[in-house]
Every structure is written in structure tokens, then in C-alpha cells.
């Protein structure tokens, strides 16, 4: 006979599943834009997510830029191409680009041990005779450092004061300083890798991480609707994050966060969230529009250059694109696909928002979707877009 607690959990889980918003299944193929847009309209009407923005870039230009659903349902605010969303872990790509820029300038080498730039970096290795952690290990998630999830959810804050990233790392590292495997042995995703990279950027550049990214990537590419805090113009286009009332994150929130401060209001089975920031910006701190992500993708696909601004040399782009992946992890990117249809991608996700960008370098083609829902069939949507014919728009 089942214990009473098991029966209660089963009944509760069933109820939560029934009342949760269920998005439609992503199709394998859309024959044209009309069919794609009909599906995306159905997706946002499900409330999970309530809104999204989609950009397609091809052959050096934005060929599709459209938004669906609501940026803020209770306020009746619809999404638009300039709607601003949290990128979450897509931030790791600009962080990687910053490291590559400093590599180009001779200020660091990818083979450098971390302790060369952060002498206080103290971790516990599995053995005394193994390799030490290098910058490339961090970029490829092969360092052995453990991930900071779910504790990282508790690092969310509500004020717009930026934290010093070197000090954030010094504060958090002792909790996560025991390596899970010998560096280089395999790959395992860890936000801590990119926290360390952020501190290295600060050490080598002499600037705060956020200032470096803004001055050397965002501004040169004209990404005016992207940053680490909401500017007045970004706030005009702000998407509010959402979380289904029935979700696996929900039980964690009272443990890790001030839920009264986080939850702005409830609308049927959807929780609309207040504006949030996060202590650790290098792995997950950027906020911006899909149009701006489109500019970043176009620069990458054009050997690091856009509208006369060169953020990476062609050699650096090649290195990021062609470095042999370890368990699918390249330099910053997740690398997948077949030899004749290689693609690079990075997702982002957390309470309130879900994102994904994917590039096909050989096709000079890229997609990004930003959504204000905690859940999103990111791989399915990217596959759907990749299976469509963009030939008529690629010019």
C-alpha cells in the first residue's frame, strides 16, 4: 500500500500538470512563412511562452524580423522587434568574443593557466600530477569546475547596481572549488567557468567586465538596445518574464528567492515576474533585443565585421568555429550537425525567459528566438527554421 505522502505527491503532480499551460508540439516542417507564423501564433496563445521575437539573418542582412504575442499580458503590451528580453546564458558568446579579442591583442593566450591572471584562484584538483586549468578549458567547459545551478538562482537581485565580477567570483569560489574531473578529460557545462573568464577579462583589460563588453562589442556593433541594466529606451520595450504556476522551478523559489518580491502578479495559471538582475554577469547577465542579436550573428558570419566595425579577426572566427569540440563543446559554442551542415548554437534559460541562437556558417544563415517564458522547445524551433527554405529571402 502506498504511503499517504506518495499518494498526495501523485495527486498534486497530476493537478499541477492539468492546470499548467501546454504549448502545441513543434512541427518538423513549415512549408512557408504563413504556416510558420500560424504555428508561432498558436504557441504564444498557449501562454507558454506568452511572447517571443524571431530574427533570421542571411548573407549579411536581416531577412526576417517579427514578434508574436505579449511582452506584458496584464498591461496589454504586445511584443515587437525591439522588445528586450534577458539573454541568460547566451551571454557566454560575447564573453567568449571578449577573450578572443584579448588573445588577438597578445594580452593572454588560450593555453595560459588561470593562475597566471588570477593568482588567488585556488581549487582542489582530483590528483597532484594532472594538468592545471587553462583559459581554453574554461571556454570549452572542460575544466572540471562544478556548476553553480541551482544555487545561482539565489543570486538574483532586484536593484540595478552592478556587482564587481572579480569580487563575486572570490566570494563564491570556495563553495565550488572542488573539481569533478581532471581538466581536459571531458566536458561538463558549468556557469562557473564563465564567471572565471569574466574575472580574467577584468584582470587583463583593467576594466570592469560590463564596461569592456559594452565598449568592445555592443557599441561597435550598434547594439543600442542591449546592456546589463535597463536603459530608459530599453525599459520602453521591456518584456516581463513569466513562470507557469505549475512548474518544477516553483518549489525552489521560496528556498532561493524572495518570492513576494519576484512575483508581480498572477494571471490565471501564469505568474508575471518583476524585473530582475543577477550577480554573475559573464555567464548570464545580458539583456537585449532579437534585432541586436541579429547584428551580433551577422558580424560573426562576416568574419567578425559589420558596417566597418571589426570585433574579431577572421582567424579568431575560424578558431571559434573549427576548434574540435569536446562532447559538443567548442570555444563558447555548442557545435553540432554533420560535416556538410555544421551549426553553432547557444541557449539561455532561467526563471522568466528562454532564448536560443543558432548559426550555419556554410550557409551564412542564423536564427535567434527570444521569449518571455521559462520554457521553450528551443531545439525543435531551431530545427523547424533550419528545415525551411529561406532561398527567396537570402538575396
C-alpha positions in Angstrom: 0.0 0.0 0.0 1.4 3.4 -1.0 2.3 5.7 1.9 0.0 8.7 2.2 2.7 11.2 1.2 3.3 9.3 -2.1 -0.4 9.5 -2.9 -0.5 13.2 -2.1 2.5 13.9 -4.3 1.0 11.9 -7.2 -2.3 13.7 -6.9 -0.6 17.1 -6.6 1.6 16.4 -9.6 -1.4 15.4 -11.7 -3.3 18.5 -10.7 -0.3 20.7 -11.5 0.1 19.1 -14.9 -3.5 19.5 -15.8 -3.6 23.2 -14.9 -0.2 24.0 -16.5 -0.3 25.8 -19.9 0.6 23.2 -22.6 2.3 24.6 -25.8 1.5 22.9 -29.1 4.0 20.4 -30.3 6.6 21.9 -32.7 6.2 20.6 -36.2 9.1 19.2 -38.2 8.4 21.3 -41.2 6.7 24.5 -42.2 6.1 24.9 -45.9 6.2 28.7 -45.9 6.1 31.8 -43.7 2.4 31.7 -43.4 2.5 28.2 -41.9 5.4 29.2 -39.6 3.5 32.2 -38.3 0.3 30.3 -37.8 2.2 27.9 -35.5 4.0 30.7 -33.6 0.7 32.4 -33.1 -0.7 29.2 -31.6 2.4 28.8 -29.5 2.1 32.3 -27.8 -1.6 31.9 -27.4 -0.9 28.8 -25.2 0.8 31.2 -22.8 4.0 29.2 -22.6 5.6 31.4 -23.7 3.2 34.4 -23.9 5.5 36.3 -26.3 8.6 35.8 -28.5 10.7 37.6 -31.1 12.3 35.9 -34.1 15.1 37.2 -36.3 16.6 35.4 -39.3 19.9 36.7 -40.9 21.2 35.5 -44.2 24.0 36.7 -46.5 24.8 39.7 -44.3 21.4 41.1 -43.7 18.3 40.6 -41.5 15.8 38.9 -43.8 13.1 38.3 -41.3 12.3 40.2 -38.1 8.9 39.7 -36.4 7.4 39.4 -32.9 4.4 37.4 -31.6 2.2 37.6 -28.5 2.6 39.8 -25.5 5.6 41.3 -23.8 3.4 42.1 -20.8 0.0 40.5 -20.9 -1.6 42.2 -17.8 -0.6 45.6 -19.2 -1.8 44.7 -22.8 1.7 45.3 -24.1 2.5 43.4 -27.3 5.9 42.2 -28.4 7.8 43.9 -31.2 11.2 43.5 -32.9 12.7 45.9 -30.4 11.3 44.0 -27.3 14.0 43.5 -24.7 14.5 40.1 -23.0 17.0 38.5 -20.7 19.6 36.6 -22.7 20.6 34.5 -19.8 23.3 32.0 -20.9 23.6 33.4 -24.5 25.8 36.0 -22.7 28.6 33.4 -22.9 29.1 34.1 -26.6 30.0 37.8 -26.0 32.2 36.7 -23.1 34.0 34.3 -25.4 34.4 37.0 -28.0 36.0 39.3 -25.4 38.5 36.6 -24.5 39.3 36.1 -28.2 39.8 39.9 -28.6 42.3 39.9 -25.7 44.0 36.9 -27.3 44.4 38.8 -30.6 45.9 41.7 -28.7 48.5 39.4 -27.1 47.2 40.1 -23.6 46.5 36.4 -23.0 46.9 33.0 -24.6 44.2 30.3 -24.6 46.8 27.9 -23.1 47.5 30.2 -20.2 46.9 28.7 -16.7 44.2 30.6 -14.9 46.5 31.3 -12.0 48.7 33.4 -14.4 46.0 36.0 -14.5 44.2 35.2 -11.2 47.0 34.3 -8.7 44.4 33.8 -5.9 42.5 31.2 -8.0 42.6 28.2 -5.6 40.8 24.9 -6.5 41.1 21.3 -5.4 42.3 19.0 -8.1 41.5 15.3 -8.4 45.2 14.4 -8.5 48.5 16.1 -7.9 50.1 15.3 -11.2 47.3 16.3 -13.6 47.1 19.4 -15.8 46.1 22.8 -14.4 43.0 24.7 -15.6 43.7 26.8 -18.6 41.6 29.5 -20.3 40.7 27.1 -23.1 39.4 24.6 -20.5 37.1 27.3 -19.2 35.8 28.2 -22.7 35.1 24.5 -23.6 33.6 23.6 -20.2 36.4 21.0 -19.7 37.9 22.5 -16.5 36.1 20.1 -14.1 34.6 23.0 -12.2 31.1 22.2 -10.9 28.1 24.2 -12.0 26.6 26.8 -9.8 23.0 25.8 -10.6 20.6 25.7 -8.7 22.4 28.0 -6.1 22.8 30.6 -8.8 19.0 31.3 -8.8 19.5 32.7 -5.3 22.0 35.2 -6.8 19.1 37.1 -8.5 18.7 40.7 -7.2 16.2 43.5 -7.9 18.4 46.6 -7.8 20.3 47.8 -10.9 23.7 48.1 -9.1 26.3 46.0 -11.0 28.5 43.8 -8.8 32.3 43.6 -9.2 32.7 40.4 -11.0 36.2 39.6 -9.6 34.7 40.0 -6.1 31.7 37.9 -6.9 34.0 35.1 -8.0 36.2 35.4 -4.9 33.0 35.2 -2.8 31.5 32.2 -4.5 34.6 30.1 -5.5 35.1 28.5 -2.1 31.7 26.9 -2.3 32.5 25.3 -5.7 36.3 24.8 -5.8 36.5 21.0 -5.8 36.9 19.8 -9.4 34.7 17.0 -10.6 37.2 15.6 -13.0 40.8 16.1 -14.4 40.9 19.2 -16.6 40.6 18.2 -20.3 39.3 14.8 -19.5 35.8 15.5 -20.7 33.2 18.4 -20.9 30.5 19.3 -18.4 28.6 22.5 -18.6 29.3 25.0 -15.8 28.4 28.6 -15.3 31.4 28.9 -13.0 33.7 28.6 -16.0 32.4 31.9 -17.4 32.5 33.6 -14.0 36.2 32.9 -14.0 36.6 34.2 -17.6 34.8 37.4 -16.5 37.4 37.9 -13.8 40.2 37.2 -16.3 38.8 39.9 -18.6 38.8 42.3 -15.7 42.3 41.4 -14.7 43.8 41.6 -18.2 41.8 44.7 -19.5 41.9 46.8 -16.4 38.2 47.5 -16.9 35.0 46.1 -15.3 33.6 43.2 -17.3 30.5 45.1 -18.2 32.4 48.1 -19.4 34.7 46.0 -21.6 31.8 44.2 -23.3 29.9 47.5 -23.9 32.9 49.3 -25.3 34.3 46.5 -27.4 31.3 44.6 -28.6 28.0 46.2 -28.1 28.9 49.8 -29.1 31.0 48.8 -32.2 28.1 46.7 -33.5 25.4 49.3 -32.8 23.6 47.1 -30.3 21.9 50.0 -28.7 19.1 48.0 -27.2 21.4 45.6 -25.2 23.2 46.0 -21.9 23.5 44.7 -18.4 21.0 47.1 -16.9 17.8 48.6 -18.4 18.4 52.0 -20.0 15.4 54.3 -20.4 15.0 53.2 -24.1 15.4 49.5 -23.2 12.7 49.9 -20.5 10.3 51.2 -23.0 10.5 47.9 -24.8 10.8 45.6 -21.8 9.3 42.1 -21.7 8.2 40.9 -18.4 9.3 37.4 -17.5 6.8 34.7 -16.8 6.6 31.4 -15.0 3.8 28.8 -15.1 2.1 28.4 -11.8 2.7 24.7 -12.2 6.5 24.3 -12.8 9.5 22.5 -11.4 11.1 25.8 -10.6 8.1 26.9 -8.4 9.0 24.8 -5.3 12.6 26.1 -5.4 11.6 29.8 -5.4 10.7 30.1 -1.7 14.0 28.4 -0.8 16.3 30.5 -3.1 14.4 33.8 -3.6 12.1 36.4 -2.0 9.0 35.2 -4.0 7.0 38.2 -2.8 9.5 40.5 -4.4 9.8 38.3 -7.6 6.2 37.7 -8.4 4.5 40.8 -9.7 1.0 39.3 -10.3 -0.8 36.2 -11.3 -2.9 36.0 -14.4 -4.8 32.7 -14.5 -2.2 30.0 -14.5 0.8 32.3 -15.3 2.9 34.2 -12.9 4.2 37.5 -14.2 7.6 38.5 -12.7 9.3 41.7 -11.6 12.4 42.9 -13.3 15.5 41.1 -12.1 19.2 41.1 -12.4 21.9 38.6 -11.4 25.1 38.9 -9.5 27.2 36.9 -12.0 27.0 38.7 -15.3 29.7 37.0 -17.5 27.8 33.7 -17.9 24.3 35.1 -17.9 23.8 38.9 -17.5 23.0 40.5 -20.8 19.5 41.9 -21.6 18.6 42.9 -25.2 16.6 42.7 -28.3 16.5 40.0 -31.0 17.4 42.7 -33.6 20.6 43.3 -31.7 21.4 39.6 -31.5 20.9 39.6 -35.3 23.6 42.2 -35.6 26.0 40.0 -33.5 25.2 37.0 -35.7 25.8 39.0 -38.9 29.2 40.1 -37.6 30.2 36.6 -36.7 29.1 35.2 -40.1 31.0 38.0 -41.8 34.5 37.1 -40.5 33.9 39.3 -37.4 33.0 42.5 -39.2 29.8 44.6 -39.5 29.3 48.0 -41.0 33.0 48.8 -40.8 33.5 47.6 -37.3 35.8 44.6 -36.8 35.1 42.9 -33.4 37.1 39.7 -34.3 39.7 38.8 -36.9 38.8 36.1 -39.4 41.4 33.9 -37.7 39.5 34.2 -34.4 36.2 33.4 -36.0 37.7 30.3 -37.6 39.2 29.2 -34.3 35.9 29.6 -32.6 34.1 27.8 -35.4 36.5 25.0 -36.1 38.1 24.1 -32.7 37.4 20.4 -32.2 34.6 20.1 -29.8 34.7 18.0 -26.6 31.3 16.4 -26.0 29.9 19.0 -28.4 31.5 22.0 -26.6 33.7 24.2 -28.7 35.0 27.7 -27.8 31.9 29.2 -26.4 29.6 27.5 -28.9 27.8 24.2 -28.7 28.8 22.5 -32.0 26.6 20.1 -33.8 25.4 18.8 -37.1 27.0 16.9 -39.9 30.3 17.9 -41.7 28.4 19.5 -44.6 25.9 21.2 -42.4 27.7 22.2 -39.2 25.9 24.5 -36.9 26.9 26.5 -33.8 24.4 27.4 -31.1 23.9 28.6 -27.6 20.8 28.6 -25.5 19.8 30.6 -22.5 17.2 29.9 -19.8 16.1 30.6 -16.3 13.1 31.9 -14.4 11.2 34.2 -16.7 12.9 33.8 -20.1 14.2 31.3 -22.6 16.4 32.0 -25.6 18.4 30.4 -28.4 20.6 31.4 -31.3 22.0 29.1 -34.0 24.4 29.8 -36.9 25.1 27.8 -40.0 28.4 29.3 -41.2 28.5 27.4 -44.5 25.0 28.7 -45.4 25.7 32.2 -44.0 22.5 31.8 -42.1 21.5 32.4 -38.5 18.4 32.3 -36.3 17.6 33.8 -32.9 14.4 33.4 -30.8 14.0 35.3 -27.5 10.9 34.5 -25.4 9.5 35.7 -22.1 8.5 32.2 -20.9 10.6 29.9 -18.7 10.0 27.0 -21.1 10.6 26.8 -24.9 11.2 24.0 -27.3 14.4 25.6 -28.4 16.0 22.8 -30.4 12.7 21.9 -32.0 12.1 25.5 -33.1 15.7 25.9 -34.5 15.3 22.6 -36.4 12.0 23.9 -37.8 13.6 27.1 -39.0 16.6 25.3 -40.4 14.3 22.9 -42.4 12.6 25.8 -44.1 13.6 27.3 -47.4 14.9 30.8 -47.0 16.2 31.0 -50.5 13.7 33.6 -51.6 14.8 35.9 -48.8 18.5 35.3 -48.8 19.1 37.5 -51.8 
